[in-house]
């Protein structure tokens, strides 16, 4: 099928089905410019109907999930838009790009590209938006919109003054950069509490800021979700003559990263959760950690997820989350990998795996420690030859043997 090429101001129809909207930057990375991609689900007024209509790194799948932020890597972001499941009254979905904390302008980039794919994963349109010379740090990229019963996409490319906060407020989102104030003392007939505004804060753990500590909560930490995502298209496929080629017939896909963890409980139990050996764990029963599937095809744009039952945090001593290259990828820098930790009512925590230029296949990403009930998150990003070497470095004490999946 032919792919429609759009310039700013142009539009074309899209099929009324489940779509993928992918945004890519050129170049993929500019020093000091961390780009956030967001979507706003709008009514006929051009405003959101509520906070669930803002879809971004802080709430990737709000509401009924018909618009979901499913992939985030350096220079790339992706959304799923299930048009048949959109809430009644939805007439437009605006896609935007902003530079975190306005540290640069989009003039530092050459262009941004929006690709819309149909339910079969085939590109329907590509909109290329030049950025050279732009003086703004916020950009409305394009919009899916309903016109006379037909869904269309329009390339916009409009610069916007300010960053994500004024842009979100332009669309009617109630934003708070600071924690909500403590609730007033209860009265005999208390009024319903005001809804807490959306927080745009996020934390990137790097060499300058490698650790955060979340205070102990009597009710526990809820469902802790850890996501590993990467750029599947940035890697050469493995050669058919090697070991992996022999196992998988050569294939035509790029890198396959896997996420897993070592865990140690307070009673001395030690083990691992990973797809190798089919050790997927369980969220609601011991060990209270579960690996949600394994993406070997690259078709699952959400990447891979570990879920930790934070209600059972008192049972853990420490958890080491790691990523390893199961297939492909000559070095870590080219994976554009990101690990994001979502803890309820806390800013998302990001760890980027873009510093490793070596061929070591194992990366210890982040260590979660129970410190007197608090959840201490330590950025590690240490590279090893394999599981055994990482285990020895952290003195876990497991016996390892070759496995497959």
C-alpha positions as CSV (number, residue, x, y, z in Angstrom):
1,X,0.0,0.0,0.0
2,X,1.1,3.5,-0.7
3,X,2.2,5.8,2.2
4,X,1.0,9.4,2.1
5,X,3.7,12.0,2.8
6,X,2.5,15.1,4.6
7,X,4.0,18.5,5.2
8,X,2.8,21.0,7.8
9,X,-0.8,22.0,7.2
10,X,-1.7,18.9,5.1
11,X,-4.1,16.2,6.1
12,X,-5.3,12.8,4.9
13,X,-7.9,10.2,6.1
14,X,-6.9,7.3,8.4
15,X,-8.8,4.0,9.0
16,X,-11.1,4.0,12.0
17,X,-9.3,1.2,13.7
18,X,-6.5,0.6,16.2
19,X,-3.7,2.9,15.1
20,X,0.0,3.3,16.1
21,X,1.3,6.8,16.2
22,X,5.1,7.0,16.3
23,X,7.2,10.1,16.8
24,X,10.9,10.1,16.0
25,X,13.5,12.9,16.3
26,X,16.3,13.7,14.0
27,X,19.0,13.6,15.4
28,X,17.8,11.1,18.0
29,X,19.7,12.8,20.8
30,X,20.9,16.4,21.4
31,X,23.0,17.1,24.5
32,X,20.9,18.8,27.2
33,X,17.6,18.4,25.3
34,X,15.4,15.7,26.8
35,X,12.2,15.6,24.7
36,X,8.8,14.5,26.2
37,X,6.1,13.4,23.8
38,X,2.4,13.7,25.0
39,X,-1.1,13.3,23.7
40,X,-4.2,15.3,24.6
41,X,-7.7,13.8,24.0
42,X,-10.0,16.7,23.3
43,X,-13.7,17.4,23.0
44,X,-15.4,19.7,20.5
45,X,-14.3,22.7,22.7
46,X,-10.6,21.9,22.0
47,X,-10.2,21.2,25.7
48,X,-9.8,18.0,27.7
49,X,-12.8,16.7,29.7
50,X,-10.7,15.8,32.7
51,X,-7.2,14.9,33.7
52,X,-7.5,11.4,32.3
53,X,-7.4,13.0,28.8
54,X,-3.7,13.8,29.2
55,X,-1.5,10.8,28.1
56,X,2.2,11.1,28.9
57,X,5.1,9.5,30.9
58,X,3.3,10.2,34.2
59,X,0.1,8.4,33.3
60,X,0.7,6.2,30.3
61,X,-2.6,4.5,30.2
62,X,-5.3,6.6,31.8
63,X,-9.1,6.2,31.6
64,X,-10.2,3.3,29.5
65,X,-6.8,3.0,27.8
66,X,-8.1,3.8,24.3
67,X,-5.1,6.2,24.0
68,X,-2.0,4.8,25.6
69,X,1.7,5.9,25.8
70,X,3.3,2.6,25.0
71,X,6.9,3.2,24.1
72,X,9.6,5.6,25.1
73,X,13.2,5.5,24.0
74,X,15.9,8.0,23.2
75,X,14.6,9.9,20.1
76,X,11.4,7.9,19.8
77,X,8.0,7.6,21.4
78,X,4.9,5.7,20.4
79,X,1.1,5.7,21.2
80,X,-1.7,3.3,20.6
81,X,-5.0,4.9,19.6
82,X,-8.0,2.5,19.6
83,X,-10.5,4.7,17.7
84,X,-13.5,2.3,18.2
85,X,-12.9,2.5,21.9
86,X,-12.6,6.3,22.2
87,X,-15.0,7.8,24.7
88,X,-18.1,9.4,23.3
89,X,-17.5,13.1,22.6
90,X,-13.9,12.6,21.6
91,X,-13.3,14.7,18.5
92,X,-9.5,15.3,18.4
93,X,-6.3,13.9,19.7
94,X,-3.3,16.3,19.7
95,X,0.2,15.0,19.8
96,X,2.9,17.3,21.2
97,X,6.6,17.5,21.9
98,X,8.3,19.5,24.7
99,X,11.8,19.9,25.9
100,X,12.1,19.1,29.6
101,X,12.7,22.2,31.7
102,X,13.1,24.3,28.5
103,X,16.8,23.7,28.5
104,X,17.0,23.9,24.7
105,X,14.8,24.9,21.8
106,X,13.7,22.7,18.9
107,X,16.1,24.6,16.7
108,X,18.7,22.1,18.0
109,X,17.0,19.4,16.0
110,X,16.7,19.0,12.2
111,X,13.2,17.6,12.1
112,X,10.5,15.6,13.9
113,X,8.6,12.8,12.1
114,X,5.1,11.4,12.9
115,X,4.3,8.0,11.4
116,X,0.7,6.6,11.6
117,X,0.3,2.9,11.2
118,X,-2.8,0.8,10.8
119,X,-3.9,-2.2,12.8
120,X,-1.7,-4.4,10.7
121,X,1.4,-2.3,11.5
122,X,1.6,-0.9,8.0
123,X,2.4,2.8,7.6
124,X,-0.5,4.9,6.4
125,X,1.1,8.3,6.5
126,X,4.4,10.0,7.4
127,X,4.5,13.7,8.4
128,X,7.9,15.3,8.4
129,X,8.1,18.6,10.3
130,X,11.3,20.7,9.9
131,X,12.6,22.2,13.2
132,X,15.8,24.0,12.2
133,X,15.6,27.6,13.3
134,X,12.7,27.1,15.8
135,X,13.0,29.2,19.0
136,X,10.3,27.4,20.9
137,X,10.7,24.5,23.4
138,X,7.1,23.2,22.8
139,X,5.6,22.0,19.6
140,X,2.2,20.7,18.5
141,X,3.1,18.0,16.0
142,X,-0.2,17.0,14.6
143,X,-3.7,15.8,15.4
144,X,-6.1,13.0,14.7
145,X,-9.5,14.6,14.3
146,X,-13.1,13.7,13.4
147,X,-14.7,15.6,10.5
148,X,-18.1,14.7,9.1
149,X,-17.8,11.1,10.3
150,X,-14.3,10.6,8.9
151,X,-11.1,10.3,11.0
152,X,-8.2,12.2,9.6
153,X,-4.7,13.2,10.5
154,X,-3.4,16.8,10.1
155,X,0.3,17.7,10.3
156,X,0.6,20.9,12.3
157,X,4.2,21.7,13.3
158,X,3.2,24.7,15.3
159,X,5.6,26.2,17.9
160,X,4.2,27.0,21.3
161,X,5.6,29.3,23.9
162,X,6.8,27.7,27.2
163,X,7.1,24.0,28.0
164,X,4.8,21.1,28.9
165,X,3.0,23.0,31.8
166,X,1.7,25.9,29.7
167,X,0.9,23.6,26.8
168,X,-1.1,21.2,29.1
169,X,-2.9,24.2,30.6
170,X,-3.7,25.5,27.1
171,X,-5.6,22.2,26.6
172,X,-7.4,22.6,29.9
173,X,-5.4,20.3,32.2
174,X,-5.1,21.2,35.9
175,X,-1.4,21.1,36.5
176,X,0.6,21.2,39.8
177,X,4.4,21.0,39.9
178,X,4.4,20.8,43.7
179,X,2.9,18.2,46.0
180,X,-0.7,18.8,46.9
181,X,-1.2,20.4,50.3
182,X,-2.2,18.3,53.3
183,X,-5.9,17.8,53.7
184,X,-7.7,20.0,56.3
185,X,-8.8,18.3,59.5
186,X,-12.1,16.4,59.1
187,X,-15.4,18.0,60.0
188,X,-18.7,16.3,61.0
189,X,-19.8,16.6,57.4
190,X,-16.6,16.8,55.3
191,X,-16.8,18.0,51.8
192,X,-15.5,15.8,49.1
193,X,-11.7,16.3,48.8
194,X,-10.5,18.3,45.8
195,X,-9.0,16.2,43.1
196,X,-5.2,16.3,43.1
197,X,-3.8,18.1,40.0
198,X,-1.6,16.2,37.6
199,X,2.1,16.4,38.5
200,X,4.5,16.8,35.6
201,X,7.5,16.0,37.7
202,X,9.8,13.0,36.8
203,X,13.2,11.9,38.1
204,X,16.0,10.8,35.9
205,X,18.6,8.8,37.8
206,X,22.1,9.5,36.4
207,X,25.6,9.8,37.7
208,X,24.9,13.2,39.2
209,X,21.8,11.9,41.0
210,X,22.0,8.2,41.4
211,X,19.7,7.6,44.3
212,X,16.2,8.4,45.6
213,X,14.4,7.2,48.7
214,X,10.7,6.8,49.0
215,X,9.4,7.1,52.6
216,X,7.9,4.1,54.4
217,X,4.1,3.9,53.9
218,X,1.8,2.1,56.4
219,X,-0.4,1.0,53.5
220,X,2.6,-0.2,51.4
221,X,3.7,1.0,48.0
222,X,0.9,-0.5,45.9
223,X,1.7,-2.0,42.5
224,X,5.3,-1.1,41.5
225,X,5.7,-1.4,37.7
226,X,9.1,-1.5,36.0
227,X,9.3,-1.2,32.2
228,X,12.2,-1.9,29.9
229,X,11.9,-0.4,26.4
230,X,14.3,0.0,23.6
231,X,14.7,0.8,19.9
232,X,14.2,-2.5,18.0
233,X,15.0,-0.9,14.7
234,X,18.4,0.5,15.5
235,X,20.2,-2.9,15.5
236,X,21.5,-5.3,12.8
237,X,20.0,-8.7,12.9
238,X,22.4,-11.5,14.1
239,X,24.3,-13.4,11.4
240,X,22.9,-16.8,10.6
241,X,26.3,-18.5,11.0
242,X,26.7,-17.8,14.7
243,X,25.3,-19.5,17.7
244,X,22.3,-17.3,17.9
245,X,21.8,-17.6,14.2
246,X,21.8,-21.4,14.5
247,X,19.3,-21.2,17.3
248,X,16.9,-18.8,15.6
249,X,17.5,-19.3,11.9
250,X,19.1,-15.9,11.4
251,X,15.9,-14.0,11.6
252,X,15.3,-10.5,10.3
253,X,14.7,-8.6,13.5
254,X,17.2,-6.6,15.5
255,X,17.9,-6.6,19.2
256,X,16.1,-8.7,21.8
257,X,16.5,-7.3,25.3
258,X,15.1,-9.1,28.3
259,X,14.3,-7.7,31.8
260,X,14.6,-9.8,35.0
261,X,15.6,-9.4,38.6
262,X,17.4,-11.1,41.5
263,X,15.5,-10.9,44.8
264,X,16.4,-11.5,48.4
265,X,13.7,-11.8,51.0
266,X,14.1,-11.1,54.7
267,X,13.8,-14.8,55.5
268,X,16.9,-15.4,53.5
269,X,15.2,-16.7,50.3
270,X,17.1,-15.8,47.1
271,X,16.1,-16.4,43.5
272,X,15.5,-14.8,40.1
273,X,12.7,-13.8,37.9
274,X,13.3,-13.9,34.2
275,X,12.0,-15.5,30.9
276,X,15.0,-17.8,30.6
277,X,13.9,-20.9,32.4
278,X,10.3,-19.7,32.4
279,X,10.7,-18.2,35.8
280,X,7.8,-15.7,35.5
281,X,6.9,-15.5,39.2
282,X,3.6,-14.4,40.7
283,X,2.3,-11.0,41.8
284,X,-0.4,-12.1,44.3
285,X,1.5,-14.9,45.9
286,X,5.1,-15.6,46.9
287,X,7.5,-14.3,45.5
288,X,5.2,-11.3,44.9
289,X,7.1,-10.4,41.7
290,X,5.8,-11.2,38.2
291,X,7.3,-10.8,34.7
292,X,4.5,-9.8,32.4
293,X,5.4,-11.7,29.2
294,X,8.5,-11.7,27.0
295,X,8.8,-9.7,23.8
296,X,11.0,-11.6,21.4
297,X,9.4,-10.3,18.2
298,X,9.6,-6.6,18.7
299,X,5.8,-6.5,18.0
300,X,4.9,-5.5,21.6
301,X,5.6,-1.8,21.5
302,X,5.2,-1.5,25.3
303,X,8.4,-3.4,25.9
304,X,8.7,-5.7,28.9
305,X,7.3,-5.3,32.4
306,X,8.1,-6.5,35.9
307,X,5.4,-6.0,38.5
308,X,6.3,-5.9,42.2
309,X,3.6,-6.2,44.9
310,X,4.5,-3.2,47.0
311,X,1.9,-4.2,49.6
312,X,4.4,-7.0,50.5
313,X,7.4,-4.7,50.5
314,X,8.2,-5.7,54.1
315,X,9.0,-9.3,52.9
316,X,11.9,-8.0,50.7
317,X,15.5,-7.1,51.6
318,X,16.6,-6.1,48.1
319,X,15.8,-6.5,44.4
320,X,18.3,-6.1,41.6
321,X,16.7,-5.3,38.3
322,X,18.8,-6.2,35.3
323,X,18.5,-6.2,31.5
324,X,20.4,-8.6,29.2
325,X,20.9,-8.9,25.5
326,X,19.5,-12.2,24.4
327,X,19.9,-11.6,20.7
328,X,21.5,-9.0,18.5
329,X,22.9,-5.6,19.7
330,X,26.6,-5.0,19.4
331,X,26.6,-2.5,22.2
332,X,24.2,-0.9,24.7
333,X,24.5,2.7,23.5
334,X,22.7,1.7,20.3
335,X,19.8,0.1,22.1
336,X,18.4,3.5,23.3
337,X,17.2,1.5,26.3
338,X,15.2,3.0,29.1
339,X,14.0,1.5,32.3
340,X,11.1,3.4,33.9
341,X,9.9,2.7,37.5
342,X,6.3,3.6,38.3
343,X,5.3,3.8,41.9
344,X,1.8,4.9,42.7
345,X,1.6,8.6,43.7
346,X,5.3,9.2,43.0
347,X,7.0,10.7,40.0
348,X,8.2,8.2,37.4
349,X,11.9,7.2,37.8
350,X,13.9,6.9,34.5
351,X,17.3,5.1,34.0
352,X,18.8,5.3,30.5
353,X,21.0,2.6,29.2
354,X,22.9,4.7,26.7
355,X,26.4,4.9,28.2
356,X,27.6,1.3,27.6
357,X,29.7,1.1,24.5
358,X,31.1,-2.3,25.2
359,X,29.9,-5.8,24.1
360,X,29.1,-7.1,27.6
361,X,25.6,-8.6,27.4
362,X,24.4,-8.1,31.0
363,X,23.5,-4.8,32.7
364,X,22.6,-4.4,36.4
365,X,20.3,-1.4,36.0
366,X,18.8,-0.5,39.4
367,X,18.9,-1.9,43.0
368,X,15.8,-1.5,45.2
369,X,16.6,-1.8,48.9
370,X,14.3,-2.0,51.9
371,X,15.9,0.4,54.3
372,X,13.8,0.3,57.5
373,X,10.7,0.1,55.4
374,X,11.6,2.8,53.0
375,X,12.1,2.1,49.3
376,X,15.6,3.1,48.3
377,X,16.2,3.2,44.6
378,X,19.9,3.1,43.5
379,X,21.0,3.5,39.9
380,X,23.6,0.9,39.1
381,X,24.1,0.6,35.3
382,X,27.0,-1.8,35.6
383,X,27.9,-4.1,32.8
384,X,28.9,-7.8,33.1
385,X,29.7,-10.7,30.8
386,X,26.7,-12.7,32.1
387,X,24.5,-13.7,35.0
388,X,27.2,-15.4,37.0
389,X,29.6,-12.4,37.0
390,X,26.8,-10.1,38.0
391,X,25.7,-12.5,40.8
392,X,29.2,-12.6,42.2
393,X,29.6,-8.8,42.1
394,X,26.5,-8.4,44.2
395,X,27.1,-11.5,46.3
396,X,23.7,-13.1,45.7
397,X,24.9,-16.7,45.8
398,X,22.8,-18.4,43.1
399,X,24.1,-21.3,41.0
400,X,23.8,-20.5,37.2
401,X,23.7,-22.8,34.2
402,X,22.9,-22.2,30.5
403,X,19.2,-21.8,29.7
404,X,16.9,-21.0,26.8
405,X,13.5,-19.8,26.1
